[in-house]
Amino acid sequence: MAAYFRDVRPQLRMSRAARDAATFVLWPPMPSRVGLGTPARPAWVALASVAAATLPRWARRMYRLPGLPTTDLAATAAGAALRAGLLVVPQGLREGPHRKQARERLGLDAIG
């Protein structure tokens, strides 16, 4: 990843379209009854914040996202905790129906 970002970084620019896409990902539109009446909005904001924090520092600066000296460490810890939590969920619940069907077609349903 480091080599990839080193190669493409000179080509990257903040544009209105990039800013709009980031806003949509970080704060997507939700019906009021969902955003206010369920934990969907706070859960999404938390997950999107962790995702944004995993961007390299220079990318966070380009998007004018907040960051503290501890942001990288906190993002790494949050990512590890999220992964550990998801691994506790049974595989049958982690996979969507399309992946299950593809695994069956390929004869991989018995392989973990």
Phi, psi and omega in degrees: 000319181300318179295319179299309181296324178299321182286321185266344185306318180298339181271346186278138179221150173278122177235170177299319180296320179294318179296317178297319179295317179297318178298318180297318180290316183283331183219071185290154176294139177220144173302146182306319182295333177277310183296325182260333187260358180224170176279012184300312183297308180297324179295317180295315180299319179297312181294316179295325178295319177295317179299315179296323181292338179279351175295151174300154182306316182297326179288320177299319178296319181299322179275359182058039177273148180291153177197140178249169176302336182265003184301314182298317179295316180295320179294320178296316179295318180295319177297318178295319179294319178297315179299314179299318179294319180290329179291342177284333180291132180303144183304323180300333178269340180279336183261137175281168183298327180294319179291320178300315180296319179296317178298319179295316180299325181273358181074026182259006186296339179267351181262137181284000000 
